[in-house]
Amino acid sequence: MKRLLEILERAFRHGVAYPVLRKIFRNKMSCEPLDLGKVEKILIFRFDRIGDMIVTSPVFRALKTRNPKIHIGVIASSINKELVVNNPYVDEVYVLKKNWRALISQLLQIRRQKYDVLLNFIFNRTTSPGILANLVAPKGYKVGQGPDRYAFYFNRLLALPRFERHMAETLMLFIEQVFGIKVSDEERGLEVQVPQAARDQVDRFLNAQALRRRSHMDEKLYPYVLLNLSVKDRKRQFSEDQIAALVTYLSEREGVKIVLLIAPGDDDMEHTVAMVPELRGIPAYRGMGDRPLMQLASLVEGAMCVITMDTSLVHFASAMQTPVLAFYTEQVLVKEWSPYRVPHGILLTPAKKSISGIPIESVIRKTDEFITATFPGGLPAIPRSS
């Protein structure tokens, strides 16, 4: 039945919806590079996930530094908007309303801004962003990426080589082709602008646990390894036995402490902490206040290294230049979403296996290899007693 519904939905989309939309959206195709110096306003679609926004950070910087007068607007999602509200290269952030009446009013407001150029970075969805692009910037130059059947939504449709490079590099290739510019190697690094208030909040937590940031040299405080076990997808979760073995291994390494990262409302992880004896007494950081992502970035920034099964932490680590060990399931596109320009290790699960299916000895061996390679001189010594 499900298969039949999928066939009917596809037939309706290609036989009815697309032909009608082609008649409505009459976008003139053009492949000539745009002169960025003459562009006044750019609107970027990035209403997806946390990591997607982080890997887009070099784009904002590259555009703004080449034309400081340009106005950059971003349509973000409720979960990633926090990452751009402090970005000095972004002038306006929108989060689409859920109420239909409020949404229509908001779309009209965006439309009145008369954006010259619209860039759709939602690569895995084209229909809804394509329709939205024509609603908010009917006369703007709209650029997307994907198969030719979606070309009518845009003025230019790029055919970018996907899955062969990191997503940050793909996005740079996108703007290089659109604007005929060349982005230098030095401009490609990821970044998250952390406000001092978020750092202060994290520092209070660290001080209470006698911990220090890796950039601080107080020999009476411990450096820490950030261990993230909060993952929504069950296939990407460690088993309790894996967690116990990993924590035991890390705890036995001289001079390092562990901080557990627990997402707010992660009842499964709270249960695991209660059930695994090895986790008792290990400090856990739970996001607090109205800027949890900024606190998370600050916590990652201070860690000696990060161990995670969640790709958003991989991107935070890349942005904060913190070494990271990542465990991936086979469904994750490792090349596009791997650590970027930072010391790292990756362990990929065997075909059709969940992370909990990785043998414990493989987890420990990979962790040991990563730490030995990243810290060839050893981790910092135990703090001196006062």
Secondary structure by P-SEA (a helix, b strand, c coil): caaaaaaaaaaaaaacaaaaaaaacbbbbbccccccccccbbbbbccccaaaaaaaaaaaaaaaaacccbbbbbbccccccccccccccccccccccccaaaaaaaaaaaaaccccbbbbccccccaaaaaaaaaaccccbbbbbcccccccccccccccccccccaaaaaaaaaaaaccccccccccbbbbbccaaaaaaaaaaaaaacccccccccccbbbbbbbbcccccccccccaaaaaaaaaaaaacccbbbbbbbcccaaaaaaaaacccccccccccccccccaaaaaaaaaaaccbbbbccaaaaaaaaaacccbbbbbcccccccccccccccbbbbbcccccccccccaaaaaaaaaaaaaaacccccccccccc
